[in-house]
Amino acid sequence: MEQMDAKLLYADHFVRTPWQKGAIENINKRIRRFMPGNTNMAGVDQSQLTALAHHLNSTPRKCLGFKTPAEVFTTLCRKQDNHIPCSQA
């Protein structure tokens, strides 16, 4: 398996930070619309995962002022003096 330099974020214990649990459950619900819980991931190809990611990142969110995650990410990239190329957004 190829290793990636990726940061993983975990919710803290539910008792101390209940607001994190809601965000995780929300994204899980969005993913389950496309991939039921019993989906065999071995049968899911990269193009399907890319399409799902594109859909999720192109959906406006209330918590982002009805902007899409892609729009917010691109804006942050541009503010970071191009530390992350905006073409990757």
Residue pairs with C-beta under 8 A, 6 or more apart in sequence:
11 17
11 20
11 21
11 23
11 24
12 20
14 21
27 56
30 56
30 59
31 52
31 56
34 52
34 55
35 44
35 52
56 69
57 68
57 69
57 70
57 73
58 68
58 70
59 68
59 69
60 66
60 67
60 68
61 67
61 68
61 69
64 71
64 72
70 89
73 89
74 86
74 89
77 83
77 84
77 85
77 86
77 88
77 89
78 86
